[in-house]
Amino acid sequence: MPEIIDHYNKSKYGVSIAEQMIRVYTCSRITRRWPLWLFMNILDTVVLNAYIIWTFTYPN
């Protein structure tokens, strides 16, 4: 099996968890304006990353 496929198979689980967490704790709203949609998706990702950093820094 090529190395890239092996890496993908090992790391796809983390992407699935991230998508599930963003779906549950999203700030997105229905909009027709693509800049607003893009901003809300970026904000969701930033908030998730901040949460992950916080939990690694303060595990208790």
ZASENU-483731 format. One record per atom (N, C-alpha, C, O, CB): residue number from 1; residue in three letters; atom name; x, y, z. Coordinates in steps of 0.001 Angstrom, whole numbers. Glycine has a CB too. Example, Ala and Ser with C-alpha at 12.3 -4.5 7.8 and 13.67 -1.06 7.14 Angstrom:
BEGIN
<pt 1, 'ALA', 'N', <13190, -5690, 7800>>
<pt 1, 'ALA', 'CA', <12300, -4500, 7800>>
<pt 1, 'ALA', 'C', <13200, -3300, 7800>>
<pt 1, 'ALA', 'O', <14236, -3319, 8465>>
<pt 1, 'ALA', 'CB', <11308, -4473, 9046>>
<pt 2, 'SER', 'N', <12850, -2250, 7080>>
<pt 2, 'SER', 'CA', <13670, -1060, 7140>>
<pt 2, 'SER', 'C', <12900, 30, 7870>>
<pt 2, 'SER', 'O', <13409, 1138, 8039>>
<pt 2, 'SER', 'CB', <14084, -598, 5725>>
//
This chain:
BEGIN
<pt 1, 'MET', 'N', <856, -1175, 0>>
<pt 1, 'MET', 'CA', <0, 0, 0>>
<pt 1, 'MET', 'C', <904, 1241, 0>>
<pt 1, 'MET', 'O', <1853, 1319, 781>>
<pt 1, 'MET', 'CB', <-975, -4, 1238>>
<pt 2, 'PRO', 'N', <611, 2202, -869>>
<pt 2, 'PRO', 'CA', <1412, 3426, -875>>
<pt 2, 'PRO', 'C', <1340, 4145, 471>>
<pt 2, 'PRO', 'O', <332, 4084, 1176>>
<pt 2, 'PRO', 'CB', <943, 4360, -1994>>
<pt 3, 'GLU', 'N', <2423, 4819, 804>>
<pt 3, 'GLU', 'CA', <2526, 5493, 2101>>
<pt 3, 'GLU', 'C', <1456, 6563, 2287>>
<pt 3, 'GLU', 'O', <938, 6727, 3391>>
<pt 3, 'GLU', 'CB', <3899, 6116, 2254>>
<pt 4, 'ILE', 'N', <1121, 7286, 1234>>
<pt 4, 'ILE', 'CA', <137, 8363, 1340>>
<pt 4, 'ILE', 'C', <-1248, 7812, 1685>>
<pt 4, 'ILE', 'O', <-1984, 8426, 2458>>
<pt 4, 'ILE', 'CB', <77, 9160, 29>>
<pt 5, 'ILE', 'N', <-1600, 6676, 1125>>
<pt 5, 'ILE', 'CA', <-2902, 6063, 1422>>
<pt 5, 'ILE', 'C', <-2931, 5565, 2859>>
<pt 5, 'ILE', 'O', <-3946, 5688, 3545>>
<pt 5, 'ILE', 'CB', <-3200, 4900, 447>>
<pt 6, 'ASP', 'N', <-1828, 5007, 3309>>
<pt 6, 'ASP', 'CA', <-1743, 4553, 4694>>
<pt 6, 'ASP', 'C', <-1885, 5733, 5658>>
<pt 6, 'ASP', 'O', <-2581, 5625, 6668>>
<pt 6, 'ASP', 'CB', <-411, 3819, 4938>>
<pt 7, 'HIS', 'N', <-1237, 6844, 5358>>
<pt 7, 'HIS', 'CA', <-1357, 8050, 6192>>
<pt 7, 'HIS', 'C', <-2793, 8568, 6195>>
<pt 7, 'HIS', 'O', <-3312, 8953, 7243>>
<pt 7, 'HIS', 'CB', <-398, 9153, 5691>>
<pt 8, 'TYR', 'N', <-3425, 8579, 5048>>
<pt 8, 'TYR', 'CA', <-4825, 9030, 4963>>
<pt 8, 'TYR', 'C', <-5736, 8165, 5825>>
<pt 8, 'TYR', 'O', <-6568, 8680, 6572>>
<pt 8, 'TYR', 'CB', <-5311, 9005, 3504>>
<pt 9, 'ASN', 'N', <-5575, 6869, 5720>>
<pt 9, 'ASN', 'CA', <-6429, 5956, 6482>>
<pt 9, 'ASN', 'C', <-6226, 6106, 7989>>
<pt 9, 'ASN', 'O', <-7169, 5927, 8760>>
<pt 9, 'ASN', 'CB', <-6156, 4516, 6067>>
<pt 10, 'LYS', 'N', <-5007, 6432, 8414>>
<pt 10, 'LYS', 'CA', <-4743, 6613, 9836>>
<pt 10, 'LYS', 'C', <-5264, 7945, 10359>>
<pt 10, 'LYS', 'O', <-5595, 8048, 11540>>
<pt 10, 'LYS', 'CB', <-3262, 6508, 10101>>
<pt 11, 'SER', 'N', <-5345, 8966, 9510>>
<pt 11, 'SER', 'CA', <-5710, 10304, 9991>>
<pt 11, 'SER', 'C', <-7145, 10711, 9672>>
<pt 11, 'SER', 'O', <-7587, 11758, 10146>>
<pt 11, 'SER', 'CB', <-4777, 11313, 9405>>
<pt 12, 'LYS', 'N', <-7881, 9944, 8901>>
<pt 12, 'LYS', 'CA', <-9242, 10349, 8538>>
<pt 12, 'LYS', 'C', <-10191, 10326, 9726>>
<pt 12, 'LYS', 'O', <-11205, 11023, 9710>>
<pt 12, 'LYS', 'CB', <-9778, 9447, 7447>>
<pt 13, 'TYR', 'N', <-9890, 9549, 10748>>
<pt 13, 'TYR', 'CA', <-10741, 9485, 11930>>
<pt 13, 'TYR', 'C', <-10767, 10835, 12651>>
<pt 13, 'TYR', 'O', <-11824, 11256, 13121>>
<pt 13, 'TYR', 'CB', <-10253, 8380, 12882>>
<pt 14, 'GLY', 'N', <-9629, 11514, 12746>>
<pt 14, 'GLY', 'CA', <-9572, 12822, 13393>>
<pt 14, 'GLY', 'C', <-10386, 13862, 12660>>
<pt 14, 'GLY', 'O', <-11001, 14723, 13289>>
<pt 14, 'GLY', 'CB', <-8149, 13285, 13501>>
<pt 15, 'VAL', 'N', <-10402, 13800, 11357>>
<pt 15, 'VAL', 'CA', <-11204, 14730, 10567>>
<pt 15, 'VAL', 'C', <-12682, 14481, 10815>>
<pt 15, 'VAL', 'O', <-13467, 15424, 10904>>
<pt 15, 'VAL', 'CB', <-10881, 14597, 9065>>
<pt 16, 'SER', 'N', <-13058, 13231, 10925>>
<pt 16, 'SER', 'CA', <-14455, 12891, 11188>>
<pt 16, 'SER', 'C', <-14909, 13437, 12538>>
<pt 16, 'SER', 'O', <-16017, 13961, 12652>>
<pt 16, 'SER', 'CB', <-14653, 11372, 11140>>
<pt 17, 'ILE', 'N', <-14072, 13320, 13552>>
<pt 17, 'ILE', 'CA', <-14417, 13848, 14878>>
<pt 17, 'ILE', 'C', <-14526, 15366, 14828>>
<pt 17, 'ILE', 'O', <-15442, 15939, 15417>>
<pt 17, 'ILE', 'CB', <-13364, 13421, 15930>>
<pt 18, 'ALA', 'N', <-13604, 16021, 14133>>
<pt 18, 'ALA', 'CA', <-13654, 17483, 14024>>
<pt 18, 'ALA', 'C', <-14938, 17930, 13335>>
<pt 18, 'ALA', 'O', <-15572, 18890, 13772>>
<pt 18, 'ALA', 'CB', <-12429, 18010, 13253>>
<pt 19, 'GLU', 'N', <-15322, 17254, 12279>>
<pt 19, 'GLU', 'CA', <-16564, 17608, 11584>>
<pt 19, 'GLU', 'C', <-17778, 17405, 12481>>
<pt 19, 'GLU', 'O', <-18712, 18207, 12443>>
<pt 19, 'GLU', 'CB', <-16716, 16777, 10308>>
<pt 20, 'GLN', 'N', <-17779, 16352, 13283>>
<pt 20, 'GLN', 'CA', <-18895, 16115, 14201>>
<pt 20, 'GLN', 'C', <-18977, 17206, 15258>>
<pt 20, 'GLN', 'O', <-20069, 17678, 15575>>
<pt 20, 'GLN', 'CB', <-18754, 14748, 14872>>
<pt 21, 'MET', 'N', <-17836, 17612, 15807>>
<pt 21, 'MET', 'CA', <-17840, 18654, 16834>>
<pt 21, 'MET', 'C', <-18279, 19992, 16259>>
<pt 21, 'MET', 'O', <-19029, 20726, 16903>>
<pt 21, 'MET', 'CB', <-16455, 18786, 17465>>
<pt 22, 'ILE', 'N', <-17822, 20318, 15057>>
<pt 22, 'ILE', 'CA', <-18228, 21576, 14430>>
<pt 22, 'ILE', 'C', <-19722, 21551, 14139>>
<pt 22, 'ILE', 'O', <-20396, 22568, 14306>>
<pt 22, 'ILE', 'CB', <-17429, 21827, 13129>>
<pt 23, 'ARG', 'N', <-20248, 20419, 13712>>
<pt 23, 'ARG', 'CA', <-21669, 20319, 13408>>
<pt 23, 'ARG', 'C', <-22524, 20548, 14654>>
<pt 23, 'ARG', 'O', <-23582, 21172, 14574>>
<pt 23, 'ARG', 'CB', <-21982, 18954, 12802>>
<pt 24, 'VAL', 'N', <-22071, 20048, 15800>>
<pt 24, 'VAL', 'CA', <-22836, 20195, 17042>>
<pt 24, 'VAL', 'C', <-22737, 21615, 17588>>
<pt 24, 'VAL', 'O', <-23736, 22172, 18044>>
<pt 24, 'VAL', 'CB', <-22344, 19197, 18093>>
<pt 25, 'TYR', 'N', <-21540, 22208, 17547>>
<pt 25, 'TYR', 'CA', <-21305, 23517, 18158>>
<pt 25, 'TYR', 'C', <-21040, 24581, 17102>>
<pt 25, 'TYR', 'O', <-20054, 25312, 17200>>
<pt 25, 'TYR', 'CB', <-20130, 23446, 19132>>
<pt 26, 'THR', 'N', <-21877, 24680, 16123>>
<pt 26, 'THR', 'CA', <-21648, 25611, 15024>>
<pt 26, 'THR', 'C', <-22292, 26969, 15289>>
<pt 26, 'THR', 'O', <-23266, 27083, 16033>>
<pt 26, 'THR', 'CB', <-22182, 25029, 13726>>
<pt 27, 'CYS', 'N', <-21724, 27987, 14661>>
<pt 27, 'CYS', 'CA', <-22336, 29320, 14710>>
<pt 27, 'CYS', 'C', <-22944, 29661, 13349>>
<pt 27, 'CYS', 'O', <-23447, 30768, 13154>>
<pt 27, 'CYS', 'CB', <-21289, 30395, 15123>>
<pt 28, 'SER', 'N', <-22901, 28725, 12421>>
<pt 28, 'SER', 'CA', <-23383, 28974, 11063>>
<pt 28, 'SER', 'C', <-24889, 29198, 11020>>
<pt 28, 'SER', 'O', <-25653, 28615, 11789>>
<pt 28, 'SER', 'CB', <-23014, 27814, 10158>>
<pt 29, 'ARG', 'N', <-25277, 30045, 10111>>
<pt 29, 'ARG', 'CA', <-26682, 30337, 9855>>
<pt 29, 'ARG', 'C', <-26916, 30240, 8349>>
<pt 29, 'ARG', 'O', <-25971, 30287, 7561>>
<pt 29, 'ARG', 'CB', <-27083, 31754, 10404>>
<pt 30, 'ILE', 'N', <-28156, 30106, 7965>>
<pt 30, 'ILE', 'CA', <-28488, 30055, 6545>>
<pt 30, 'ILE', 'C', <-28314, 31453, 5963>>
<pt 30, 'ILE', 'O', <-28878, 32425, 6467>>
<pt 30, 'ILE', 'CB', <-29944, 29527, 6319>>
<pt 31, 'THR', 'N', <-27538, 31536, 4912>>
<pt 31, 'THR', 'CA', <-27290, 32818, 4270>>
<pt 31, 'THR', 'C', <-27043, 32602, 2785>>
<pt 31, 'THR', 'O', <-26592, 31534, 2370>>
<pt 31, 'THR', 'CB', <-26093, 33541, 4925>>
<pt 32, 'ARG', 'N', <-27336, 33606, 2001>>
<pt 32, 'ARG', 'CA', <-27067, 33544, 563>>
<pt 32, 'ARG', 'C', <-25780, 34271, 203>>
<pt 32, 'ARG', 'O', <-25314, 34196, -933>>
<pt 32, 'ARG', 'CB', <-28232, 34138, -218>>
<pt 33, 'ARG', 'N', <-25213, 34969, 1167>>
<pt 33, 'ARG', 'CA', <-23981, 35716, 903>>
<pt 33, 'ARG', 'C', <-22785, 34824, 1206>>
<pt 33, 'ARG', 'O', <-22589, 34414, 2350>>
<pt 33, 'ARG', 'CB', <-23922, 37024, 1750>>
<pt 34, 'TRP', 'N', <-21990, 34522, 195>>
<pt 34, 'TRP', 'CA', <-20886, 33598, 383>>
<pt 34, 'TRP', 'C', <-19807, 34133, 1313>>
<pt 34, 'TRP', 'O', <-19200, 33328, 2019>>
<pt 34, 'TRP', 'CB', <-20283, 33263, -938>>
<pt 35, 'PRO', 'N', <-19517, 35452, 1367>>
<pt 35, 'PRO', 'CA', <-18499, 35890, 2331>>
<pt 35, 'PRO', 'C', <-18909, 35626, 3781>>
<pt 35, 'PRO', 'O', <-18069, 35278, 4610>>
<pt 35, 'PRO', 'CB', <-18216, 37372, 2146>>
<pt 36, 'LEU', 'N', <-20181, 35789, 4082>>
<pt 36, 'LEU', 'CA', <-20668, 35518, 5430>>
<pt 36, 'LEU', 'C', <-20600, 34026, 5732>>
<pt 36, 'LEU', 'O', <-20231, 33633, 6839>>
<pt 36, 'LEU', 'CB', <-22106, 36031, 5598>>
<pt 37, 'TRP', 'N', <-20948, 33205, 4769>>
<pt 37, 'TRP', 'CA', <-20850, 31751, 4930>>
<pt 37, 'TRP', 'C', <-19400, 31341, 5195>>
<pt 37, 'TRP', 'O', <-19129, 30534, 6084>>
<pt 37, 'TRP', 'CB', <-21391, 31025, 3674>>
<pt 38, 'LEU', 'N', <-18476, 31902, 4419>>
<pt 38, 'LEU', 'CA', <-17060, 31587, 4587>>
<pt 38, 'LEU', 'C', <-16567, 32031, 5962>>
<pt 38, 'LEU', 'O', <-15852, 31287, 6633>>
<pt 38, 'LEU', 'CB', <-16226, 32253, 3482>>
<pt 39, 'PHE', 'N', <-16941, 33228, 6382>>
<pt 39, 'PHE', 'CA', <-16540, 33730, 7693>>
<pt 39, 'PHE', 'C', <-17042, 32812, 8808>>
<pt 39, 'PHE', 'O', <-16293, 32501, 9735>>
<pt 39, 'PHE', 'CB', <-17067, 35156, 7903>>
<pt 40, 'MET', 'N', <-18283, 32384, 8729>>
<pt 40, 'MET', 'CA', <-18835, 31525, 9782>>
<pt 40, 'MET', 'C', <-18134, 30166, 9819>>
<pt 40, 'MET', 'O', <-17927, 29611, 10898>>
<pt 40, 'MET', 'CB', <-20341, 31329, 9572>>
<pt 41, 'ASN', 'N', <-17772, 29631, 8668>>
<pt 41, 'ASN', 'CA', <-17051, 28357, 8644>>
<pt 41, 'ASN', 'C', <-15641, 28500, 9202>>
<pt 41, 'ASN', 'O', <-15164, 27624, 9923>>
<pt 41, 'ASN', 'CB', <-16992, 27809, 7223>>
<pt 42, 'ILE', 'N', <-14976, 29599, 8870>>
<pt 42, 'ILE', 'CA', <-13645, 29847, 9433>>
<pt 42, 'ILE', 'C', <-13744, 30037, 10939>>
<pt 42, 'ILE', 'O', <-12902, 29533, 11682>>
<pt 42, 'ILE', 'CB', <-12990, 31087, 8777>>
<pt 43, 'LEU', 'N', <-14761, 30757, 11398>>
<pt 43, 'LEU', 'CA', <-14958, 30962, 12831>>
<pt 43, 'LEU', 'C', <-15194, 29633, 13548>>
<pt 43, 'LEU', 'O', <-14664, 29423, 14639>>
<pt 43, 'LEU', 'CB', <-16139, 31912, 13076>>
<pt 44, 'ASP', 'N', <-15970, 28745, 12960>>
<pt 44, 'ASP', 'CA', <-16183, 27417, 13553>>
<pt 44, 'ASP', 'C', <-14857, 26673, 13715>>
<pt 44, 'ASP', 'O', <-14612, 26056, 14753>>
<pt 44, 'ASP', 'CB', <-17152, 26587, 12683>>
<pt 45, 'THR', 'N', <-14010, 26729, 12700>>
<pt 45, 'THR', 'CA', <-12721, 26044, 12750>>
<pt 45, 'THR', 'C', <-11806, 26662, 13799>>
<pt 45, 'THR', 'O', <-11113, 25946, 14522>>
<pt 45, 'THR', 'CB', <-12046, 26083, 11381>>
<pt 46, 'VAL', 'N', <-11803, 27987, 13883>>
<pt 46, 'VAL', 'CA', <-10971, 28675, 14875>>
<pt 46, 'VAL', 'C', <-11413, 28317, 16291>>
<pt 46, 'VAL', 'O', <-10577, 28072, 17160>>
<pt 46, 'VAL', 'CB', <-11034, 30201, 14669>>
<pt 47, 'VAL', 'N', <-12706, 28287, 16521>>
<pt 47, 'VAL', 'CA', <-13216, 27947, 17853>>
<pt 47, 'VAL', 'C', <-12861, 26508, 18211>>
<pt 47, 'VAL', 'O', <-12472, 26238, 19347>>
<pt 47, 'VAL', 'CB', <-14744, 28149, 17917>>
<pt 48, 'LEU', 'N', <-12985, 25595, 17278>>
<pt 48, 'LEU', 'CA', <-12616, 24202, 17544>>
<pt 48, 'LEU', 'C', <-11128, 24086, 17852>>
<pt 48, 'LEU', 'O', <-10746, 23380, 18786>>
<pt 48, 'LEU', 'CB', <-12979, 23309, 16344>>
<pt 49, 'ASN', 'N', <-10289, 24765, 17083>>
<pt 49, 'ASN', 'CA', <-8849, 24725, 17341>>
<pt 49, 'ASN', 'C', <-8512, 25317, 18705>>
<pt 49, 'ASN', 'O', <-7654, 24789, 19412>>
<pt 49, 'ASN', 'CB', <-8093, 25475, 16244>>
<pt 50, 'ALA', 'N', <-9177, 26406, 19080>>
<pt 50, 'ALA', 'CA', <-8949, 27002, 20400>>
<pt 50, 'ALA', 'C', <-9354, 26027, 21504>>
<pt 50, 'ALA', 'O', <-8667, 25919, 22521>>
<pt 50, 'ALA', 'CB', <-9735, 28325, 20542>>
<pt 51, 'TYR', 'N', <-10453, 25324, 21310>>
<pt 51, 'TYR', 'CA', <-10895, 24331, 22295>>
<pt 51, 'TYR', 'C', <-9872, 23204, 22436>>
<pt 51, 'TYR', 'O', <-9570, 22777, 23550>>
<pt 51, 'TYR', 'CB', <-12264, 23753, 21897>>
<pt 52, 'ILE', 'N', <-9348, 22731, 21331>>
<pt 52, 'ILE', 'CA', <-8356, 21653, 21372>>
<pt 52, 'ILE', 'C', <-7095, 22114, 22086>>
<pt 52, 'ILE', 'O', <-6553, 21383, 22915>>
<pt 52, 'ILE', 'CB', <-8013, 21174, 19949>>
<pt 53, 'ILE', 'N', <-6622, 23315, 21778>>
<pt 53, 'ILE', 'CA', <-5434, 23851, 22448>>
<pt 53, 'ILE', 'C', <-5697, 24010, 23941>>
<pt 53, 'ILE', 'O', <-4834, 23687, 24757>>
<pt 53, 'ILE', 'CB', <-5021, 25205, 21830>>
<pt 54, 'TRP', 'N', <-6878, 24504, 24307>>
<pt 54, 'TRP', 'CA', <-7232, 24682, 25718>>
<pt 54, 'TRP', 'C', <-7221, 23347, 26459>>
<pt 54, 'TRP', 'O', <-6703, 23263, 27573>>
<pt 54, 'TRP', 'CB', <-8613, 25343, 25844>>
<pt 55, 'THR', 'N', <-7788, 22307, 25851>>
<pt 55, 'THR', 'CA', <-7851, 21020, 26543>>
<pt 55, 'THR', 'C', <-6473, 20372, 26672>>
<pt 55, 'THR', 'O', <-6235, 19631, 27626>>
<pt 55, 'THR', 'CB', <-8795, 20078, 25809>>
<pt 56, 'PHE', 'N', <-5568, 20634, 25742>>
<pt 56, 'PHE', 'CA', <-4210, 20114, 25883>>
<pt 56, 'PHE', 'C', <-3416, 20905, 26911>>
<pt 56, 'PHE', 'O', <-2577, 20342, 27613>>
<pt 56, 'PHE', 'CB', <-3491, 20139, 24541>>
<pt 57, 'THR', 'N', <-3672, 22199, 27006>>
<pt 57, 'THR', 'CA', <-2946, 23038, 27954>>
<pt 57, 'THR', 'C', <-3423, 22815, 29379>>
<pt 57, 'THR', 'O', <-2613, 22740, 30303>>
<pt 57, 'THR', 'CB', <-3095, 24502, 27583>>
<pt 58, 'TYR', 'N', <-4729, 22709, 29561>>
<pt 58, 'TYR', 'CA', <-5332, 22522, 30886>>
<pt 58, 'TYR', 'C', <-6154, 21227, 30893>>
<pt 58, 'TYR', 'O', <-7374, 21273, 30732>>
<pt 58, 'TYR', 'CB', <-6229, 23749, 31270>>
<pt 59, 'PRO', 'N', <-5507, 20088, 31074>>
<pt 59, 'PRO', 'CA', <-6230, 18813, 30967>>
<pt 59, 'PRO', 'C', <-7258, 18564, 32065>>
<pt 59, 'PRO', 'O', <-8143, 17725, 31898>>
<pt 59, 'PRO', 'CB', <-5252, 17695, 30972>>
<pt 60, 'ASN', 'N', <-7159, 19269, 33169>>
<pt 60, 'ASN', 'CA', <-8130, 19030, 34260>>
<pt 60, 'ASN', 'C', <-9302, 19874, 34071>>
<pt 60, 'ASN', 'O', <-10233, 19827, 34875>>
<pt 60, 'ASN', 'CB', <-7536, 19289, 35624>>
//
